[in-house]
Amino acid sequence: MADIVILGSGGFGLSIAIMAERYGHNVTVWSKFQSEIDEIRAHGEHKQKLPGASVSERIGLTSDISCAKDCDILIFGIPSLFVRDVAKLVKPYISKDTVIVNTGKGFEEGSLKLLSTVLEEELQSENIVVLSGPSHAEEVARGIPTTIVASSKNMKAAAYVQETLSNGSLRIYLNSDVVGCEIGGALKNIIALCAGICDGLGYGDNTKAALMTRGIHEIGRVAVAMGADMMTLAGLTGIGDLIVTCTSMHSRNRRAGILIGQGISPQEAVERVGTVEGYHCCKTAYALSRKLGVEMPITEQLHKVLFENSDVREALGMLMKRPQKYEAEL
């Protein structure tokens, strides 16, 4: 049995808490907002972010971040925009032996840094592990068989997470390519937004298949430019995560994209759906592509739709009219 603290009471953080407690671990969930804690305790579930998933009374709920003191595993289930701030808050309570796990997917705005880099800078820890892969919170909480990847520069820490969190409904593989795992998990949200837009426009399977295939190629170009192994993108944190996010209605990115395709403004679509990581990630990825000198045509057109008032049909037309080339051209 491990002492596990989860920072963030959103859908995925709660799903990990429910699953870990079910398999005998001592689990505490922290939220910055006491009102959210009170609501979960009063209803026995998070009606907005994870409806229907029962939160056991054995799971600790608190707004006191000192709950992280001396825990075995500290899991960040925080949106990318707030990871650094929460890391600063929790730093005084982390021991050198605590294994720190990040489940967020994205980059830090402004610095364009990966979230594992942000945690390394703030926490000065060698025990930082990234969990990524096709894993909707709604299904994890229900015990639906799920397979993900634990990645770290410290494979001993990744192996500890694998051993501790793996169970009858969750299988965890190891991968030492942290950059590839994070890039795949972050950039797939951009492609999922585009997949939703195509659905909202009423386009068919041909369009989505093309988008997903060229999308993973685009993601791979960025990953390789940052030192990742292209084979990582052929695995769970690449094509696996892309498939589940582009095709499921559990995906907030896809749902927001559907609204945009139906004519709702991007800003209103995000407000209706809630946290849409692909919206923020698109701006960061576009800046990153320019910095790296890497061509990202899908991301570029989505950026125009989200932030430059371009028409979605015009954006798709621009992609279809690009100069002809070999499929495998890098």
ABEGO torsion letter per residue (X at the ends): XBBBBBBEABAAAAAAAAAAAAAGBBBBBBBABAAAAAAAAAAGBBAAABBGBBBBAABBBBABAAAABGBABBBBBBBAAAAAAAAAAAAAABBAABBBBBABBEBBBGAGBBAAAAAAAAAGBAABBBBBEBBBAAAAAAGBBBBBBBBBABAAAAAAAAAAABBAABBBBBBABAAAAAAAAAAAAAAAAAAAAAAAAGBBAAAAAAAAAAAAAAAAAAAAAAGBBAAAAABAABAAAAAAAAABAABAAAAAAAAAAAGBBAAAAAAAAEBBAAAAAAAAAAAAAAAAGBBBAAAAAAAAAAAAGBBAAAAAAAAAABBBBBAABX
